[in-house]
Amino acid sequence: MEHLIELPQDRVQEGLHAALGYFVEYMERPRDANEVLKDIQQSVPVEMLPMLF
């Protein structure tokens, strides 16, 4: 299946698309052991509970 992506013609939109691409690459990269050890579990704020259930 072929996916076609239309590139934006506006410079601002082009910059936003590039920033989003870099962010997605950063989020999908494998993390090293030091980053995993720094993770701290946190409770969900009460205000967000209706969104979860």
ChimeraX attribute file (.defattr): number of C-alpha atoms within 10 A of each C-alpha:
attribute: neighborCount
match mode: 1-to-1
recipient: residues
	/A:1	3
	/A:2	4
	/A:3	5
	/A:4	6
	/A:5	6
	/A:6	6
	/A:7	9
	/A:8	12
	/A:9	8
	/A:10	8
	/A:11	9
	/A:12	10
	/A:13	12
	/A:14	13
	/A:15	12
	/A:16	12
	/A:17	14
	/A:18	12
	/A:19	12
	/A:20	12
	/A:21	11
	/A:22	11
	/A:23	11
	/A:24	11
	/A:25	10
	/A:26	11
	/A:27	9
	/A:28	8
	/A:29	8
	/A:30	8
	/A:31	10
	/A:32	8
	/A:33	8
	/A:34	8
	/A:35	9
	/A:36	9
	/A:37	8
	/A:38	8
	/A:39	8
	/A:40	7
	/A:41	6
	/A:42	6
	/A:43	6
	/A:44	9
	/A:45	7
	/A:46	7
	/A:47	7
	/A:48	9
	/A:49	9
	/A:50	7
	/A:51	6
	/A:52	6
	/A:53	5
